[in-house]
Amino acid sequence: MILPEYREAWLQEREARKKVEQPMLDEQQWLEYEFTLSEAMTYNRPVVFTYYYDGEFHEVEGRCDYLNHAQKQFHIVSATEDVHYVKFHSLVHVELC
């Protein structure tokens, strides 16, 4: 039996344990992803972006419309014409579809 006051704290602690740390990419991985994105943007091919947000990994699939260096983010247009923004620092993996 758990008191209602402690239940909320217990649930938050449980959620916090599920979270993972963000992996850091090395220069070799960045070069590989740069090559993949260059090929995808040249031939207008769809790409799967895996990114880290709030302790979890998420995926978005679409065409990389352009890279915004000022805001440091990728602009991705999905098959349903939705626009997604992925920050450079949150990127974990990139692969061609």
DSSP file (Angstrom, degrees, kcal/mol; ACC not computed):
  #  RESIDUE AA STRUCTURE BP1 BP2  ACC     N-H-->O    O-->H-N    N-H-->O    O-->H-N    TCO  KAPPA ALPHA  PHI   PSI    X-CA   Y-CA   Z-CA
    1    1 A M              0   0    0      0, 0.0     2,-0.4     0, 0.0     0, 0.0   0.000 360.0 360.0 360.0 135.8    0.0    0.0    0.0
    2    2 A I        -     0   0    0      3,-0.0     5,-0.0     2,-0.0     0, 0.0  -0.976 360.0-117.6-128.3 139.1    1.3    3.4   -0.9
    3    3 A L    >>  -     0   0    0     -2,-0.4     4,-1.5     1,-0.1     3,-0.8  -0.439  24.9-121.6 -72.0 145.6    0.1    6.8    0.2
    4    4 A P  H 3> S+     0   0    0      0, 0.0     4,-1.0     0, 0.0    -1,-0.1   0.832 111.6  58.7 -57.3 -33.0   -1.2    9.1   -2.5
    5    5 A E  H 3> S+     0   0    0      1,-0.2     4,-0.6     2,-0.2     3,-0.1   0.859 111.5  40.2 -65.1 -34.5    1.4   11.7   -1.6
    6    6 A Y  H <> S+     0   0    0     -3,-0.8     4,-2.4     1,-0.2    -1,-0.2   0.675  99.5  75.3 -88.5 -18.4    4.3    9.3   -2.3
    7    7 A R  H  X S+     0   0    0     -4,-1.5     4,-2.6     1,-0.2     5,-0.2   0.918  94.4  50.2 -61.2 -44.8    2.7    7.8   -5.4
    8    8 A E  H  X S+     0   0    0     -4,-1.0     4,-2.2     1,-0.2    -1,-0.2   0.922 112.7  46.1 -61.0 -45.8    3.5   10.8   -7.6
    9    9 A A  H  X S+     0   0    0     -4,-0.6     4,-2.2     1,-0.2    -1,-0.2   0.886 112.3  51.8 -64.2 -38.6    7.2   10.8   -6.5
   10   10 A W  H  X S+     0   0    0     -4,-2.4     4,-2.1     2,-0.2    -2,-0.2   0.910 109.8  48.6 -64.7 -42.7    7.4    7.1   -6.9
   11   11 A L  H  X S+     0   0    0     -4,-2.6     4,-2.2     2,-0.2    -2,-0.2   0.891 111.0  50.5 -65.0 -40.0    6.1    7.3  -10.5
   12   12 A Q  H  X S+     0   0    0     -4,-2.2     4,-2.3     2,-0.2    -2,-0.2   0.905 110.5  49.4 -64.4 -41.2    8.5   10.1  -11.4
   13   13 A E  H  X S+     0   0    0     -4,-2.2     4,-1.5     1,-0.2    -1,-0.2   0.894 109.7  52.0 -64.0 -39.6   11.4    8.1  -10.1
   14   14 A R  H  X S+     0   0    0     -4,-2.1     4,-0.7     1,-0.2    -2,-0.2   0.900 110.8  47.1 -64.1 -42.1   10.3    5.1  -12.1
   15   15 A E  H >X S+     0   0    0     -4,-2.2     4,-0.7     1,-0.2     3,-0.7   0.879 108.1  56.3 -66.2 -38.8   10.1    7.2  -15.3
   16   16 A A  H >< S+     0   0    0     -4,-2.3     3,-0.6     1,-0.2    -1,-0.2   0.831 101.4  57.3 -64.6 -31.8   13.5    8.7  -14.6
   17   17 A R  H 3< S+     0   0    0     -4,-1.5    -1,-0.2     1,-0.2    -2,-0.2   0.773 100.0  58.9 -70.1 -25.4   15.1    5.3  -14.4
   18   18 A K  H << S+     0   0    0     -4,-0.7    -1,-0.2    -3,-0.7    -2,-0.2   0.747  86.8  98.2 -73.8 -23.9   13.9    4.5  -17.9
   19   19 A K    <<  -     0   0    0     -4,-0.7     2,-0.3    -3,-0.6    37,-0.2  -0.326  60.7-153.0 -70.8 146.8   15.8    7.4  -19.4
   20   20 A V        -     0   0    0     35,-2.0     2,-0.2    -2,-0.0    35,-0.1  -0.787  21.3-102.3-115.5 160.8   19.1    6.9  -21.1
   21   21 A E        -     0   0    0     -2,-0.3    -1,-0.0     1,-0.1     0, 0.0  -0.517  40.9-102.8 -81.1 151.7   22.1    9.2  -21.5
   22   22 A Q        -     0   0    0     -2,-0.2     2,-0.1     1,-0.1    -1,-0.1  -0.586  35.4-129.0 -75.1 127.2   22.7   10.8  -24.8
   23   23 A P        -     0   0    0      0, 0.0     2,-0.5     0, 0.0    29,-0.1  -0.482  17.2-129.8 -74.3 148.2   25.5    9.2  -26.8
   24   24 A M        -     0   0    0     -2,-0.1     2,-0.3    68,-0.0    68,-0.1  -0.846  17.3-136.0 -99.7 133.1   28.3   11.4  -28.1
   25   25 A L        -     0   0    0     -2,-0.5     2,-0.1    66,-0.2    68,-0.0  -0.666  14.5-141.2 -87.8 140.4   29.2   11.1  -31.8
   26   26 A D     >  -     0   0    0     -2,-0.3     4,-2.0     1,-0.1     3,-0.2  -0.433  31.5 -97.3 -92.3 175.6   32.8   11.0  -32.8
   27   27 A E  H  > S+     0   0    0      1,-0.2     4,-2.2     2,-0.2     5,-0.2   0.839 121.2  56.9 -64.5 -34.4   34.3   12.7  -35.9
   28   28 A Q  H  > S+     0   0    0      2,-0.2     4,-2.0     1,-0.2    -1,-0.2   0.904 107.5  48.1 -64.3 -41.4   34.2    9.5  -38.0
   29   29 A Q  H  > S+     0   0    0     -3,-0.2     4,-2.6     2,-0.2     5,-0.2   0.908 110.0  52.6 -65.1 -41.3   30.5    9.1  -37.4
   30   30 A W  H  X S+     0   0    0     -4,-2.0     4,-2.4     1,-0.2    -2,-0.2   0.905 109.2  49.7 -60.7 -40.9   29.9   12.7  -38.3
   31   31 A L  H  X S+     0   0    0     -4,-2.2     4,-2.1     2,-0.2    -1,-0.2   0.898 111.0  49.5 -64.7 -40.0   31.8   12.2  -41.6
   32   32 A E  H  X S+     0   0    0     -4,-2.0     4,-2.3     2,-0.2    -2,-0.2   0.921 113.1  46.0 -63.7 -44.5   29.8    9.1  -42.4
   33   33 A Y  H  X S+     0   0    0     -4,-2.6     4,-2.8     2,-0.2     5,-0.2   0.860 109.8  55.1 -67.8 -35.0   26.5   10.9  -41.7
   34   34 A E  H  X S+     0   0    0     -4,-2.4     4,-2.3    -5,-0.2    -1,-0.2   0.916 109.5  46.9 -62.6 -43.1   27.7   13.9  -43.8
   35   35 A F  H  X S+     0   0    0     -4,-2.1     4,-2.3     2,-0.2    -2,-0.2   0.918 112.7  49.5 -63.5 -44.3   28.3   11.5  -46.7
   36   36 A T  H  X S+     0   0    0     -4,-2.3     4,-2.4     1,-0.2    -2,-0.2   0.921 113.2  45.9 -61.6 -45.4   24.9    9.9  -46.3
   37   37 A L  H  X S+     0   0    0     -4,-2.8     4,-2.8     2,-0.2     5,-0.2   0.874 110.1  54.3 -67.0 -37.2   23.1   13.2  -46.1
   38   38 A S  H  X S+     0   0    0     -4,-2.3     4,-2.1    -5,-0.2    -1,-0.2   0.930 111.5  44.8 -61.6 -45.4   25.0   14.5  -49.1
   39   39 A E  H  X S+     0   0    0     -4,-2.3     4,-2.3     2,-0.2    -2,-0.2   0.913 114.0  49.8 -64.0 -43.4   23.9   11.5  -51.2
   40   40 A A  H  X>S+     0   0    0     -4,-2.4     5,-2.1     1,-0.2     4,-0.6   0.907 113.7  44.3 -63.9 -42.6   20.3   11.8  -49.9
   41   41 A M  H  <5S+     0   0    0     -4,-2.8    -1,-0.2     3,-0.2    -2,-0.2   0.856 113.0  51.8 -72.9 -33.8   20.1   15.5  -50.7
   42   42 A T  H  <5S+     0   0    0     -4,-2.1    -2,-0.2    -5,-0.2    -1,-0.2   0.921 122.4  29.7 -66.3 -44.4   21.7   15.1  -54.1
   43   43 A Y  H  <5S-     0   0    0     -4,-2.3    -1,-0.2    -5,-0.2    -2,-0.2   0.291 106.9-120.1-101.6   8.8   19.4   12.3  -55.3
   44   44 A N  T  <5 +     0   0    0     -4,-0.6    -3,-0.2    -3,-0.2    -4,-0.1   0.902  55.7 161.6  54.7  47.3   16.4   13.3  -53.2
   45   45 A R      < -     0   0    0     -5,-2.1    19,-0.4    -6,-0.2    -1,-0.2  -0.721  41.8-107.2 -98.4 147.4   16.3   10.1  -51.3
   46   46 A P        -     0   0    0      0, 0.0    51,-2.2     0, 0.0     2,-0.3  -0.418  35.1-162.5 -72.8 150.6   14.4    9.5  -48.0
   47   47 A V  E     -AB  62  96A   0     15,-3.1    15,-2.3    49,-0.2     2,-0.6  -0.954  17.0-133.8-133.1 147.9   16.4    9.2  -44.8
   48   48 A V  E     -AB  61  95A   0     47,-3.2    47,-1.7    -2,-0.3     2,-0.5  -0.933  22.6-162.4-103.8 119.1   15.7    7.9  -41.3
   49   49 A F  E     -AB  60  94A   0     11,-3.0    11,-2.1    -2,-0.6     2,-0.5  -0.881   3.4-162.9-100.5 128.2   17.0   10.2  -38.6
   50   50 A T  E     +AB  59  93A   0     43,-3.0    42,-3.2    -2,-0.5    43,-1.9  -0.961  20.4 173.4-108.1 126.0   17.4    8.8  -35.1
   51   51 A Y  E     -AB  58  91A   0      7,-2.8     7,-3.0    -2,-0.5     2,-0.5  -0.905  29.9-120.0-134.6 161.6   17.6   11.6  -32.5
   52   52 A Y  E     +A   57   0A   0     38,-2.8     2,-0.3    -2,-0.3     5,-0.2  -0.851  33.8 164.3-103.8 130.6   17.7   11.9  -28.7
   53   53 A Y  E >   -A   56   0A   0      3,-2.9     3,-1.3    -2,-0.5    -2,-0.0  -0.930  64.9 -17.1-149.3 124.4   15.1   13.9  -26.8
   54   54 A D  T 3  S-     0   0    0     -2,-0.3     3,-0.1     1,-0.3    -1,-0.0   0.860 126.6 -46.8  54.1  45.3   14.3   13.9  -23.1
   55   55 A G  T 3  S+     0   0    0      1,-0.2   -35,-2.0   -36,-0.1     2,-0.3   0.542 122.1  88.3  81.8   6.5   16.0   10.7  -22.3
   56   56 A E  E <  S-A   53   0A   0     -3,-1.3    -3,-2.9   -37,-0.2     2,-0.4  -0.927  72.7-118.9-135.9 159.0   14.6    8.7  -25.2
   57   57 A F  E     -A   52   0A   0     -2,-0.3     2,-0.3    -5,-0.2    -5,-0.2  -0.818  30.8-175.3 -98.2 138.4   15.4    7.9  -28.8
   58   58 A H  E     -A   51   0A   0     -7,-3.0    -7,-2.8    -2,-0.4     2,-0.4  -0.916  11.1-146.6-129.6 156.2   13.0    8.9  -31.5
   59   59 A E  E     -A   50   0A   0     -2,-0.3     2,-0.4    -9,-0.2    -9,-0.2  -0.951  11.3-177.1-125.0 146.0   12.9    8.4  -35.3
   60   60 A V  E     -A   49   0A   0    -11,-2.1   -11,-3.0    -2,-0.4     2,-0.4  -0.993  11.1-156.1-139.1 134.9   11.7   10.5  -38.1
   61   61 A E  E     +A   48   0A   0     -2,-0.4    18,-0.4   -13,-0.2     2,-0.3  -0.914  40.7  89.1-113.7 136.2   11.7    9.5  -41.8
   62   62 A G  E    S-A   47   0A   0    -15,-2.3   -15,-3.1    -2,-0.4     2,-0.4  -0.981  72.9 -55.3 168.7-172.3   11.7   11.9  -44.7
   63   63 A R  E     -C   77   0B   0     14,-2.7    14,-2.9    -2,-0.3     2,-0.9  -0.802  46.6-122.9 -96.2 134.2   13.7   13.9  -47.1
   64   64 A C  E     -C   76   0B   0    -19,-0.4    12,-0.3    -2,-0.4     3,-0.1  -0.659  27.1-172.7 -76.5 107.7   16.2   16.4  -45.7
   65   65 A D  E     -     0   0B   0     10,-2.5     2,-0.3    -2,-0.9    -1,-0.2   0.944  59.5 -36.1 -70.2 -49.9   15.0   19.6  -47.3
   66   66 A Y  E     -C   75   0B   0      9,-1.0     9,-2.4    -3,-0.1     2,-0.5  -0.981  53.1-108.7-166.0 167.1   18.0   21.7  -46.1
   67   67 A L  E     -C   74   0B   0     -2,-0.3     2,-0.9     7,-0.2     7,-0.2  -0.913  22.6-152.5-105.0 125.0   20.5   22.3  -43.3
   68   68 A N  E  >> +C   73   0B   0      5,-2.9     5,-1.9    -2,-0.5     4,-0.9  -0.832  14.9 179.3 -99.2 100.7   20.0   25.4  -41.3
   69   69 A H  T  45S+     0   0    0     -2,-0.9    -1,-0.2     3,-0.2     5,-0.0   0.791  78.1  59.1 -73.9 -26.9   23.5   26.3  -40.0
   70   70 A A  T  45S+     0   0    0      1,-0.2    -1,-0.2    -3,-0.1    -2,-0.1   0.925 119.7  27.8 -66.5 -43.9   22.3   29.4  -38.2
   71   71 A Q  T  45S-     0   0    0      2,-0.1    -1,-0.2    16,-0.0    -2,-0.2   0.463 106.5-128.2 -95.6  -2.7   19.8   27.5  -36.0
   72   72 A K  T  <5 +     0   0    0     -4,-0.9    16,-2.3     1,-0.2    17,-0.3   0.954  64.8 117.7  54.6  58.5   21.9   24.3  -36.2
   73   73 A Q  E   < -CD  68  87B   0     -5,-1.9    -5,-2.9    14,-0.3     2,-0.4  -0.993  62.4-120.5-151.2 156.4   19.1   22.0  -37.3
   74   74 A F  E     -CD  67  86B   0     12,-3.2    12,-1.8    -2,-0.3     2,-0.6  -0.766  20.6-143.9 -92.8 141.0   18.0   19.7  -40.1
   75   75 A H  E     -CD  66  85B   0     -9,-2.4   -10,-2.5    -2,-0.4    -9,-1.0  -0.942  23.6-173.3-106.6 115.2   14.7   20.5  -41.9
   76   76 A I  E     -CD  64  84B   0      8,-3.1     8,-3.2    -2,-0.6     2,-0.6  -0.923  14.2-158.4-116.8 130.5   13.0   17.2  -42.7
   77   77 A V  E     -CD  63  83B   0    -14,-2.9   -14,-2.7    -2,-0.5     6,-0.2  -0.940  17.1-149.1-109.3 120.2    9.9   16.8  -44.8
   78   78 A S    >   -     0   0    0      4,-2.8     3,-1.9    -2,-0.6   -16,-0.2  -0.200  32.9 -95.8 -81.1 175.5    8.0   13.5  -44.3
   79   79 A A  T 3  S+     0   0    0    -18,-0.4    -1,-0.1     1,-0.3   -17,-0.1   0.764 127.0  55.0 -63.3 -26.0    5.9   11.6  -46.9
   80   80 A T  T 3  S-     0   0    0      2,-0.1    -1,-0.3     1,-0.0     3,-0.1   0.230 121.6-108.5 -91.7  14.0    2.8   13.3  -45.5
   81   81 A E  S <  S+     0   0    0     -3,-1.9     2,-0.3     1,-0.3    -2,-0.1   0.643  70.7 146.7  67.8  17.4    4.4   16.8  -46.1
   82   82 A D        -     0   0    0      1,-0.0    -4,-2.8     0, 0.0     2,-0.5  -0.632  44.3-133.8 -78.8 143.2    4.9   17.4  -42.3
   83   83 A V  E     -D   77   0B   0     -2,-0.3     2,-0.4    -6,-0.2    -6,-0.2  -0.877  23.1-173.6-103.0 129.0    8.0   19.4  -41.5
   84   84 A H  E     -D   76   0B   0     -8,-3.2    -8,-3.1    -2,-0.5     2,-0.5  -0.919  11.6-150.4-119.5 146.2   10.2   18.1  -38.7
   85   85 A Y  E     -D   75   0B   0     -2,-0.4     2,-0.5   -10,-0.2   -10,-0.2  -0.976  10.7-173.2-119.3 126.5   13.2   19.9  -37.2
   86   86 A V  E     -D   74   0B   0    -12,-1.8   -12,-3.2    -2,-0.5     2,-0.1  -0.979  21.8-131.4-121.2 122.4   16.1   17.9  -35.7
   87   87 A K  E >>  -D   73   0B   0     -2,-0.5     3,-0.9   -14,-0.3     4,-0.5  -0.412  16.5-125.2 -70.3 145.2   18.9   19.8  -33.8
   88   88 A F  G >4 S+     0   0    0    -16,-2.3     3,-1.3     1,-0.2    -1,-0.1   0.909 109.2  53.8 -55.7 -45.1   22.5   18.9  -34.8
   89   89 A H  G 34 S+     0   0    0    -17,-0.3    -1,-0.2     1,-0.3   -16,-0.1   0.683 105.7  53.3 -69.6 -17.2   23.4   18.1  -31.2
   90   90 A S  G <4 S+     0   0    0     -3,-0.9   -38,-2.8   -39,-0.1    -1,-0.3   0.516  80.3 118.1 -94.7  -4.3   20.5   15.6  -30.7
   91   91 A L  E <<  +B   51   0A   0     -3,-1.3   -40,-0.2    -4,-0.5   -66,-0.2  -0.386  28.0 165.2 -66.3 135.6   21.4   13.5  -33.8
   92   92 A V  E     -     0   0A   0    -42,-3.2     2,-0.3     1,-0.4   -41,-0.2   0.688  62.5  -1.0-116.9 -41.1   22.2    9.9  -33.0
   93   93 A H  E     -B   50   0A   0    -43,-1.9   -43,-3.0     2,-0.0    -1,-0.4  -0.995  50.5-165.3-156.0 148.3   22.1    8.0  -36.3
   94   94 A V  E     +B   49   0A   0     -2,-0.3     2,-0.3   -45,-0.2   -45,-0.2  -1.000  17.3 164.5-135.4 133.3   21.3    8.7  -40.0
   95   95 A E  E     -B   48   0A   0    -47,-1.7   -47,-3.2    -2,-0.4     2,-0.1  -0.997  36.2-110.2-148.5 150.2   20.6    6.0  -42.7
   96   96 A L  E      B   47   0A   0     -2,-0.3   -49,-0.2   -49,-0.2   -59,-0.0  -0.465 360.0 360.0 -74.4 147.7   19.2    5.9  -46.2
   97   97 A C              0   0    0    -51,-2.2   -50,-0.1    -2,-0.1    -1,-0.1   0.456 360.0 360.0 -81.7 360.0   15.8    4.2  -46.6
